[in-house]
Amino acid sequence: MTTTDGLRLLPFRGLRYAPDRVSSLTAVTSPPYDVVVRPDGVRELETADPYNIVRLILPHAADPATRHRQAADTLRRWRDEGVLTPDAEPALYVYEQRSGEVLQRGLIGALRLDGPVLPHEDVIPEVVEDRAALMRAAAANFEPLLLSYRGHGTATGATAVIERTVQSVPLLATTTEDGFAHRLWAVTDPADLASIDEDLGRREALIADGHHRWATYQRLYEQLPGATSDSPWAFGLVLLVDTARHPLQVRAIHRVLPHLPPETALAEVAGAFRVRRLPGELSAALKSLQETPGNAFVLAGGPDSFHLLDRPDPGLLDRTIRTDRPEVWRRLDATVLHSVLLDAVWRIPDHPSDIGYLHHAEAAVEQAARHGGTAVLMRATSEDTVRQLARCGVTMPRKSTSFGPKPATGLVLRTLDDEMN
């Protein structure tokens, strides 16, 4: 695709749960598919309500083809039964998330794929292929990506429409188990849509969360025979947030190395980093990590076994980290982890079965202990650093950081077969 000058966010007929057909909206929503990583997490969602969205985003079956077909069949059945119903007319959706002092508002719509969208992380090809097969079978975008852009931070353009819209009665309101309150409104007024289009037409976006889904959108479009720029497959479901108005929260994503025993990890890293045992619990270990200057990591082999790695050998860094990248990239914790520790010291294969990615430190420590492996606890990278590298066309190691709050999955879906009819 040829990149256009600005962002094009188009209205679509959202597919939403019929409130009278489910126990509650809370019971049918889910975190994004890549956050629901533990089998017990999937089971908990499945038992919350028979129509929980996890049955579409993470279906159970013996092989991938059956899983994807099962998701498509489930979607079709829920539509036939009136569990999921399309809105009467195309709309952009104002979406609000609130918890305590955290407030995030943005726009959900179908974003044209050839706009100026900046990725900042690499993707895992196997994950993209799996997501593409699922979306192709279901002809649907089940969950919006989280994209950020920098507006003026003032109540003009798209922001003015959002601020005015949230004064009205929402289409839905619910509170999920993580304590976040969610509200959704439809924007259908032609003047409001034109104002949003004019504003976003001058913006570029950064992928905050959803690199694999964005790569999936692009893969599906490229594989579609004779696809035009007006095809529904030339657009993908996103949530756009003006971070000048609503700054995102930035958190780390931790690694679990299930086949690397902690004693082996510590023995092999000796001499490459300074290694110090940390007394106390996980919270104390994370506090020490945050306070350590330079590159640093916490290795965890269980709930009471923490070691701080810092002061990497400069010669080792020079030998193992590529030199054709900006210095800020070479100093990233994620770069040092992947280039030095995973590749050179531990020689961990870059495969999903050998490296797990978890958003919560407690879950990472628990999973590592269950497998007799090692958790590597990380620090977050700032949004400014991420954006700086993305504008240079430099991608960070995958899962370098986590932006949020992430949109809940299940509040509004996009079905492509409706747009083709």
N, C-alpha and C positions, 0 to 999 in steps of 0.2 A: 504494500500500500504506500502511496505517496502521502507524506505528512502534510496536513493542513496547518493554517496559521494559528488557529485557536481551538478551543474545546466546543464540540457540538453535543449537547445533551438533549435527547429527544424524549417526548412523552411516550408512554406505553400504557396499555390496559393491564393494570396490575391484577394478579390472581391472588386472592386473599381468603383466609379461613372464614367460613360462615359461623358467626359466634354461637348460634343455636345448635350447631352440629358437633361442637367440641366442649370438653369440660371447662376449659378456660384457655385464653391465649397464652398464658404463662406455661401451661402444660403442653402446648404443641410447638413452642419455640425451642431453639437450640443455639449454642455458640457456633461459630464457623466450623466447618468440617475438620480443619486441621488442628483445632483446639480440643475437639472431642477425640482423644487419642486412646484412652483406656477402655478396654471392653466393658468394665463395670460402669463407666460413664455412659456408653451407648445403651446398655441395659437399663440404666436408671431413666434415661430419656424415653426409651421405648415403653416402659411401664407407667410413665407419667400420664400418657394418653395414647390410645391405639392409633391416633392420627398424628403423632409427633413427627415433625419434619425430618428427624434423623433417619426415618425409614426411606426417605428420598435421597438424602445426601450421603448416607453410609448404609446401604442395604446389605443384608446378610445373604450369602450364597456361597456355594463351594468354589466357583470360578468367576473371574471378572465378567465374562460375557453374560452369565446368568444374573449376576448382581445388577448389571446395567439394564438388562431387559426387565428385571423385577422392579426397578425404580420407575421405568417407563410405564409398566403395567399398573403399578400402584398409583402413579399420578393420574393416569387415565380413569382408573376406578374412582378415585376420590372426586374427580371432576364430575363423573357421571352420577355419583351419589349426592352431589351438591355440597360436599365438605369444603371444597375449594371452588370459589366462584369469581368470575372476572368482573372488574368494575365496568360501569356503564360506558365510560368514555376514556380515551387516553389522557394521562396526566403525568406531570412531574410530582414527586411526593416529598413534602417537607418532613424530615425525620428528626426527632428530638430525643436525646438521652440525658438523663439527669440522675445524679447520685451525690448527695451532700453538696459540696461546693463545685463539683464537676458538672458542667453543662456543655453539651455538644449539639449543634444543629447543622443540618446540611440538606442536600438535595439528592434524592434517588431518581435515577433515570437511565435511559439507554444511551451510553456514550459511544460516539463514533470512534472506531479503532485507529483511524489514521490521524488523530489529533496529537498534539504535543504532550504525550504522557511519558514521564521519565521513570524507568525502572531503576532500582538501586541494588538488586540482589540477583544472583544466579538462580536457576531453577533446576529441579531434578527431572530429567526427561521422563522417567517412568511414571512420576506423579502426573505430569502434564498429559501423557497418553491415557492414563486411567480417567482423569477428569474429562478429557475430550470425548472418550467413549461414552461416559455417563451422560454428558450434555447432548451428544449426538443422538443417543438412543431416546432420551426424554424430550428432545427439542425444547429445552428449557434452561434458563438461568435461575438456579434455586436460591442463590444468596449474593448480595451485592459486595463488590470489592470496596475497600476504604481508600479513597484518593484524597489528597490534600492539595489545595492551591492557595496562593497568596493574593487576596483581594486588598482593598484599601483599609479594611477593618472598620469601616463606617457604614451606616445604614443607607447604602445606595445600591442600585442594580439588584443583583440576586439577593443580597443581604436584606435590602428593603422589602422585597417580596416575602422572604422568610419571616422577618420580624412582624410584618403585617398579618401573615397567615396564621401564626401561632396565637393570635388573639381570638381566633374563631374556634368553634367546637371541632375536635379532632375526629377522624374516621375511627380511630381506635386508641386505646390507652391500656397499658398493662405494666406490671412490675415483675421482672424476672428474679430468679433466686439469688442472683449476685447483688441484688439491691438496687439495680438500675430501673428507673421508671422510663418507659418508652411511649412516645406519642407520634401519630402519623396523620398528615393532612394531604389532600389532593389539591394540586394547582392546575386549573383548567382554563382560567381566564386568558384569552388571547393576548391582551396587553401585558399581563404578568409574564406569560411565556416568552413574549418578544423581549421584554426587559432582561429576563434571565439569559436569553440567547445572546443578546448584544453584549452583556457583561462577560459571560464565559468565553465568548469569541475572542477575547483579548488575553485569555489566561493559558497557562500551562499547568499540568498536574503532576504530582509526585505519587507513585504508588506507595501508600503507607502500609497496606496489608492486602495480600492477594496476588502476589507475583505469579503463582502457578495458575490461578484462574485467568489472569490477563493473558498469559502465554497460551492458555487453552483457547480463549476467544480467538486469538490470532491464528492458532493452528487450525481451528475449525473453519475459519473464513478461507484460509489458504487451500484447504483440502476440498472445499465445496466447488464442484464443477460449474464453471460459468458464472460465479458469484459476481454481482455488481456492487457498487458502492451504496446502493439503496437497499440491498438485501438485509433482512433482519440479522443475518449472521455477521454483517459488517458493524454491528453494535453489540455492546456488552453491558450488563447490569452493574451499576456502580453507585456508591454514595460519595458525593463530593462535599468536602468540608473546607471552608475558608479558615485557615489556621491563623490568619491575622486577627480574626474575630474569636475563634474558638481553638486555642492551641491544643494540640494532641498530647496525650500522655505517652511517654516513651519508656518501655521496659525491655529487659534483656530476654533472650531465649537461650535456655540452657541445653547442654548436650548430655546424652546418656550413651555410654559405650558399653553395651551389655556383655561383650566378649573380652573386655580388658579388666582383669582382676585389679583391685586397687593396689595391692602390694607390687604387682608388675608395673603398673603405671608409675608408682613412686620410684621404684628401682631404676627404671629406664630414663626418668627425667633428671636423675641426680647428675649434677655437673652442668646441665643445660639451663636450669633455673635454680634460684635459691628456694629451698623448700623448708617451710616451718609448720609444725603441728599447731592447730588452733584449738584451745580448750573451749568448752562451753557448747551451746546449742547452735542450731542453724542461724538464728537471728544474729547472734554474735559474730559468726563466721561471715555473713553477708555484710555486716557493718565494717568488719576489718577489710573486706574486699573493696568496699566503696572508699575507704580512707587511704588506700595504698596508691601511691603515685606510679605512673608508668604502666606497662603491661602487667596484668595480674589476673589470676584465676584461683578459684577454690576447687580442690578435688575432694569429692565426697564418696566414701565407700559404704556409708550407712548413716543413720541418724545421730551417731556420736563419734564419727570419724571424719575430721576436716583438716585439710592441709592447704596452706596458702603458697601459691607459686608466684614469684615475682623476680625482678632483676634478671631477665634472660641474658644469656651469653651474647655479647654484641657480635662476635665472630660468627656464631651460629645464625643470628638474624641475617647477617650479610650474605651468608652462603645459601640460605634457604628461601629468602623472600625476593621475589622478582623486583628488578630495579627500573622497569619501564612504566612504573605507576607513580602518581603523586606521593610525596612524603606523608601526607595525612593518611593516605590509604595504607602505606607500609607500616604505620604506627597503630593501626586499628587492632584492638584485642582480637577480633574475629580473624583478621589476616594472620596474626601471630599464631593463633590457635590452629588454624587449618594448615598454614604453610609449614610451621615449625613443629608443633606438637603432633597433630594428626598424621601429617605426611612424612616428616623426617624422623621424629623421635619414636612414635608409637606405630607408625606404618599401618594406620587404620584404613581399610578400603572405603572409598566414597560411595557407600551403598546404603539404602534405607535400613537393611537388616543389621548394619554395623554401627550406624550413628542415628540415634533418636533425638528429636527436637521437642522440648517441652517448655511451656510458657511459665510454669510455676516451679519454683525451686523445691518446694516440699515434694511435689510429684516426681521430680527428677531424682531426688535422693531416694525416695521410696522405690522407684523403678530400678535404679541401679542396685540397691540392696537386694531386691527380689531376684535379680539375675546374677548376683555375684559380680557385678561390673562396677564401672566408675562413672560418676556424674561430674561434669565440668560446669561449674557455676560461673555465669558471666555477668558483665555490667552492660548497661544500655549505651548506645551511641546517640548523640544529640540529633534532632531533626535538621539543624543547620549544617552539620557535617554531612549527613546523608544527602541533603539537597545539593550541597557544594560538589560532592563527588558525582551525583547523578547528572548535573549540568555539564560536567566534564566528560560525560559518557563512560564513566568508570563504575563498574558494578562491584558491590561488596560481596564477600562470601555469603552464601545463602543463610537465611535465618539469622542475620546479624543483629537485628533488633525487632522489637514488637511495638507497633503503634496502637493506640486505643483512645477511648473505648471503641471496641469493634461493634459493628451493627449486629443485632440479633438476627438469626436466620429463621425465617418463617412468617415474618410480618407482611411481606409482599414479594411475590415471585413474578418472573417474566417468562411467558410461554411464546416461543418463536413461531409455532405453527399457527397461532391466532393471527400473527402479523403477516403471514404468507397467504392467508385466505382472503 
